[in-house]
C-alpha cells in the first residue's frame, strides 16, 4: 500500500448488509443506513470501506471524501476514473458509467492503491461541427444543438 491519504472528514458509520472486504467500493442498500459492496459500474456508489473486514450486521466505516485507499481490480493508471467491478474492486470506468473518483497511483489487480473520491458520470463530450452536444433529461442522454 503506497501513496498518502487525506481524510478531510471522519468516516460515516453504516450497518453492513452483507460481509464487506477492506478498501472496497460500497453502495447503499434498500434498508436505509445499510451498505453493500458495489457489484457493477451502474451501482450508485457511496464511498469506500475502511481497513477492516466487516461481517454482516456489524458497523462499517464508509469514507465519502478525500484521498483514500481502495483495492484495484485491474490495471489502473494515475488519473483514471474508477468504478466498481463485480467484487467492489476499483477498475477503470468508461463512457456512460458511474465513477467513484480518480486513481492517484498506478496498480493492477489486488493492489491497494488510492483514489480521490469525487463521484461523477464518465462521458466523452466532443461537440460536432453542427454544434451538437450530449445533454441529460435526468433519466436519459440525448444529442441536441445548442446555440
N, C-alpha and C positions, 0 to 999 in steps of 0.2 A: 504494500500500500504506500504509494508515494504521494506527492502533492501536499499542498497545505490547504486547510479547510477554514471556512469562515462561517460561523453560526451566529448571524445577527440577532436571532431570537431563539429562545429555548424550543425544543421540540414540543409538538402537540401530543397529548396523551389520548390514544384511541384504543378501543377494545378490538382485539384480533378475532375476526370472524372465522379464521382458519389458522393453521400453523404458518408463521412468517419466517423467512430467512433473513439474515442481516443484509443490509445495503441493497434492498430490492425496491423497485418502484411499486407504490401502493395506490389502490383505488378505493372509492367508497363502496359500501355495501347497502343493500335495501334497508337494513336496520340503521337508523341514524346513529352516528358516533362509532360505527364499526368500520374496519378496513380489511381488505384482502390484498394479496399480491396482484398487481395488474397482470393480465394474461393476453393482451392484444394491443396493437397500436391504436385502435379505436376507443379503448377504455378512457374514462375521464380520470386521468392520473392526478393524484392529490399531492404526492411528495415521495420521499424515500425513507425507508425504515432505518432504524438505528443499528448499532453494532452487535446487538444480541438477538439470537433466535428467540421467538416468542411462540408459545403454544396457544392454541385456540382458547378463547375465553379470558386470556390474560391481557394486561395493558402493554401496548406497543408504543414506541416513540415514532412520531411522524415528523420528519424535517420538511418544512414547506418553503424555506427560503435560504439563501446563502450559497456557498460552495461546499458541497457535501460529498462524502464517499458514496460510490454506487458500484455495484458489480456489473461489469460488461459481459455481454452475451455474444460478442463477435468483434471483428476488427473495427476499431474506433480511432479517429484522428482528432487532434485538437480543433475545437470549433464545430465539430459535427453536431447537428441537432439530434437529441436522443429520445427514443420512445421505448416501449416495453416489448419484449418477446413473450412467448407463451409462459415463461417462468418468472416474469418480473425483472429479468436482467435488462440492462440498457443496451440497445442496439441503435444503429443509425436510422433515423426517421427519413422518410421520403415524402414527396409532394402529396398533400391531402391527409397526412397523418397528424395525430396529436403528439406534441413533444413536451417532455418534462423540463427540458433545458439544454444546455450546451456542454459538450465534453471539454474538460480543462487539461486533459493529458491523453497520451496515446496508450492503447492497450488492446487486448484481444480477449477471447472467451475466458472467463474466470478471473481476469484482472480486477482488483479493487481500484478503480480509477476515481475520477472526481467529476462532478457536474455542477455548473452554475444553474441553479433552479430558476427557470423562467418559463412557465407553461405557455404554450402557443400552438398554433397550427403551422405546419410547414407548407408553403406553396411557392410555386415558381411564377413570378409575375414579370411578364415581358410584353409591354404594350405593342400591339401590331401597328403597322403603318396607318391603319384606318382609325387608330385611337382606341381600339377595344381593350378593355382590361377585365380581370376577374373580379366580381363583386359578390357579396353574400346577401341572401334574403333572410338569413337567420336559420334557415333549415336546408338551404341548397345553394350551390355556387352557380353563377351564370356569367356569360360574357356579355358586356354591353359597351356601347360607345359613350365616352364621357367628353364633355366639351373641353 
